[in-house]
Amino acid sequence: MEKTLAPIISLISKSEKAIEKLKQGSWQHTMLEGNLRALHYALSLMDTTKSKRESLSDTEVKEYLKSLDSMITKTKIAQKKFPLGTAQHTLLKNRLHALAIAKVFTKRAH
């Protein structure tokens, strides 16, 4: 599970840095906020050291799954831009795998 958590933690960290540079209220800021909420929730489900789990409504779960689907789609598109074996391709492959697992955990939790 550690191999899966690392790409999620990395994506959260990069997203938190990126959101600081965006204008609040912009579509990019709003999208990134949604992505971060989905990632934090999935991480809380995947991290066995955390015992407290947030209770979510059906609407929230659907929003989180939509955000995860969007991140998966964008990652697949980005991955195609890099040749197999490059660091970028491997990073995106690992991120894609972690996002897919995050999606499964999010679906199962509700």
C-alpha angles and dihedrals in degrees: 000000000000090000088056097045095053096065091046092050090047092050091049091051094049092045093050090053092047095048091058089064095051127088111252110247094028117125090245092054092047092048092049091049089055092047091050093050090051092047094047091049093048090047091052089054094046098044106085091194090069115079101178115086126189118236112229136192121238088254093055092048090050090050092049092048090049090052091048091049090051092050090048092051093048091047092052090051092048093047091058089062093065128067118248111268097029120123091245093052091049092047091052092045090054091045091050091051091048093048091051090053091045088054092051092050091048092050092048094049093065 
